[in-house]
Amino acid sequence: MRTPPRVFISYSHDSEDHRNHVQDLSKRLLADGIDCRLDEYEPSPPEGWPRWMSTQIDQAEFVLVICTETYNRRADGKESPGIGHGANWEGLLITQQIFEDAGRNNKFIPVLLRESDALHVPKFLKPYSRYCVETPKGLKENEGQVLQFNISRRGRGSGSSGCFGLSRACGSTNERDQPAPRIR
């Protein structure tokens, strides 16, 4: 029996509605057997938030980055002082890991809750395939088809893959970008 992939969701607290959408996504992944981690499930980590976030990113097999204008601004360190420390810190940690891996990315997955958020993918994730979970009926009505990634299961035997949900690659602002149904 394979261990389910551990996934961490990195997002900004844009609004109550946005947080509800992120929680819906997390609940769907949990229902699909994914070991999904979200700050909402941890009321007060004894090690403190910065260390908790770092541990989640380090221990996750995949990090879903929920891209919004607010997340992008905070992850890029351009938010007003005293606001958005979580997304700012996570953006820094993600940037550093991609830098240390010489630009190779097998872990960080840009996710759009709305196609209009394609303009707000952080710079450190622009080169990689992004996935949109918006549907004409909206996220809640399509929860059963939220997200799918055919994922190369590094360290679990070559060629094996794992899936969760149903995806569609989102359009890109760069003509060279091609939607990629697989992340390797």
Disulfide bonds with the S-S distance in Angstrom:
none
